[in-house]
């Protein structure tokens, strides 16, 4: 498909090469040469300017960005473009692995395993687990009762998923048209690397397009929400009731306390974010943050001490 055809489908302004051939769509962190990606908010403009993507769906004209399709309703445009490429995306995911279930895997007769799945050696699938189409589960994996794993999920070795967790549900993606909420299709997947533990009733949403990824050594407590296209880098630890918005990257070895909320594009490595903090902007490495909006923990302590002194 050429870029001009996509612009026509969206009734949008095209800035750049009309005959450019688009092979695939990808999220902004993964896009490469030949891909079309999306810049839906201001916070993703710096990432877009460093991207290898060949073309961009944008919410406004962005200086320095080649081959833009500028739209008035970016999430509606996202939904339309996903539907244009949906069949080719599904076909690509099905080639991720060859289906095979190890003879040494212990699978409850009360679980459901869909077609084209692979399960590695010494893995244990407890009763009432549901595993969707084209999933890969590695070696020495333990999946406790009532876990739901959606289509195309990839799970590495030595992973533990506790009861009631949901891996790969659709993210919270909608656009408003004529005062009605319309769904943005989610055609991505979840990839969980080795040595990850996911707590009870935790939810990890699949990517809208592309991947939501939990990297090696991450530990997630109970009742955590990881939204679509979020990337947790190695050895991230999230306490109970942490919520992370979509397309956020959490750096290596960052620890986040209970009930904290993260709404930023990039959280640095080796951060400590205290409980109930609300992070609304990008953070550097080795930061200690608290409060809402979150800022340096030392400043938050001084603020609280000053307020309490005033009250006394």
N, C-alpha and C positions, 0 to 999 in steps of 0.2 A: 504494500500500500504506500502511495506517495503522500507527502505532507499536505499538498493542496487538497487531496480528497478528504483528509481528516478535517482540515479547516472548513471545507464545504459542509461536512456532516454536522459541524458545531456552529455553523453560521458565524464564524469568527474571523478576525483580522489575522492575516499571515504576514509576518515580517521575516524575509529570508528566502531560501531556495525552494521554490514551489515543487520542483520535480524530485526533491530529496526522498529516497526510498527508506521507509521505516520498517525494520525487521521485527521489533519487539517493543513492549512497554516495560518499564522497570521503575522501582522507587528511586528517589534521588541519590541515596547513598550507594546504590548498586549499579546505576546506569553506566553503560559503556558505549563505544562507537556503534552507531546504527540503531540505538535505542531512542525512544521517546520517553521523557519523564515529565514530572509535574512540579510546578512551583506555586503552591496554593496560598502561601502566607509570606509576609515579610521576613519572618525568621529563617526561611529557607533560601533567601536570596544569596547570602555568602557561600552556601554549599553549592548552589547552582552555578555560580561563577567559577568554581573549581571543578565542575563536573565534566566527565568525558562524553556525556550524552550528545547525540547529534541534533536533537530538537527538544523543545520545551513547550508544554501548555502552561501559560502564565496568567496570573490575575491582573497584571498590568504590564506595560512595556518596560523592560529592564535594560538599562544601559549596559553594554558590554556582553550581552548574551546573544548568541547566534540562533537563527531559525526558531522564532517564537510564534506560537499561535495564541493570541491574546483573547481571553474570554471574559464575559461579564459575570458568569456564575461558575466559578472554578470547580466546585464539587459536582455540579450537574454535568459539566464537561468530562470530569473524571469518570462518572458513571457511564456516559455514552461511549467513551474510548475503551473502557474495560470490556463492554459488550462487543465492540468491534474485534477485539483480540482474544476473546474468552476461549474460543475453541483451540487456538494454537497454544495458549497458556496451559490448558488442561493436558494437551498432548505432550508438552515438554515435561511436565511433572511426572507423568507416568513412566518416563524413561529413567528415573532417578536410581532405580535398583531392580535387581531380579528377585521375584518372589520366592521365598523358601522358608519353611518353618523347621527349626532344628528338632531332632528327635529327643534331645535332652531338655527342651523347654517344657515346663509344667503349666498347662493351660486348663483352667476350670471348664467343665462341661457347661456351666451356666454363664459363660462369657460368650461374646459374639465377635468373631474375627471375620472381617469382610475380605473380598477377593483381592488378589495381587499384593498381599502383605508378606513381610518377612519378619521372623522372630529368631533371635540368636540363641546361642548355647546357654543353658542354665538360667534362662529367664523364667520368671514366674508371673502368670496372669491370674489374678484372684477372681472369685465369682462376681458376676454382674458388671464386668468391664465390657465396654463397647469400643471396638477399634475399627475405624473407617477404612475406606478403600485406599489401596496403594500406600500403606504405612510401613515404615521400617523401624523395627525395634531391635536394638543391639544385644550384646552378650551381658549376662549377669544383671539384667534389669528386673526390678520388682515393681509391679503395678497393683496397688491395693484395690479393694472392692469399690464398685460404683464410680470408677474413673471413666470419663468419656474422652476418646481421642478421635478427632475429626480426620477427614480424608487428607492424604498426602503428608502427614506428620512424619518427621524423621527424628528418631531418638537414638543416641549413642550408647556406649557401654557404661555399666555400673551406675545406672540412673535409678532413683527411687521416686515414685509418684504416689502420694498418699490419697486416702479415700475421698471421693467426691470431687477431685480436681477435674477441670474441663480444659482440654488442650486443643486449640484450633477453632474455637467458635468465631463467628463473625465479629469484627470490631464495631464500635458505635459510630457508624458512618452514614450520614443522611444529608440531603440538601433540601432547602425550602423553596417550593415553587407554588405560587398562588395560595399561600398560607397553608400548604400541606407539606408534610415531611415525606420525602421519597428516598428509598434505600439506595445507597451506593453498593454495588456488588463487591463481594470480597472473594478473590480468586487466588490469594496467596496461600502460604503454608507456615508451619512452625518447625524450626530445627532446634533440637535440644542436644547439646554436645555431651561429652563424657563426664561422669562423676558429679552430676547435678542431682539435687534433691528438691522436690516440689511438695509443699505442704498441703494439708487437707483443705478442700473447697477453694483452692486457688484457681484463678482463671488466666490463661495465656491465650490471647486472641491471635488468630492467624493474620498474616499480612493482607492488607487490601490488595496490593500487588506485591510480589516478592515475598521476603521472609520476615518473620518475627524470630529472633534468635536468642537462645539462652546458652551462653558459651561455657567452656569447661570450668567445673568447680563451683558454679553458682549455687547458692542455697536460698530458697524461698520459703518463708514461714507460711502458716495457714492464712487463708483469706486475703491473699495478695491479688491485685489486678494489674496485669501487664497488657497494655493495649497494642493494637496492630502496628506492625513494623518497628516496634521497639527492639533495640539490641542491648542486651546485658553482656558486657565483656567479661573476661575471666575473673572468677572468684568474687563476684558481687554477692552481698548478703542483704536480704530484704526482710525486715521484721513484719509482724502481722499487720494487716490492713493498710499497707503501703499501696498507693495508687499511682500509676505512671501513664501519662497520656501518650498518644500515638507518635511514632517516628522519633522517639527519644533515644539517644545513645548514652548509656551509663558506663563510665570508664572502669578499668580494672581495679579490683580490690576496694571498691567503694562500699560503705556500709550505710544503710538507711534505716532509721528507727521507726517504730510503729506509728501508724496513722499519718505518716508524712505523705504529701502530695507533690508530684514532680510534673511540671508543665514547662519544659525547656527543650531546646534542640540537642544540647550536649552538656553532660555532667562529667567533670574531670575524673581522673583516676585518684585513688587513695583519698577520696572525700569521706567525711563523717557528717551525715545529715541527721540531726536529732529528731526524736519523735514529735509528731504534729507540725513539723516545719512545712512551709509551703514554698517550694522553689519555683520561681517564675522567670528566671533568666539563666543563661549559661554560666558555668562555674569553672574556675581553674583547677589544676591538680592540687592535692594536699590541702583542700579547704575544709574548715569545720564550720558548719552553718546551722542556724536555728531561727525560729520566729517565722512570722508571716507578715509581709513577704520576707523570705529567708535572707539573712545577711550574716556577717561574721558572728560567731557564737559569743565572742568576748563583748562585742557591742550590744548584743541582745541581753546579756547578763547585766551590763551597765544600765541599759534602758529600764529593765525590770527593777533594779535596785533603786533607781531614781524615782520611778513611779510609786513604789511602795513607801519610800521616804516622804513623798508629797502627801500620800494618804495618811500616814501617821501624824 
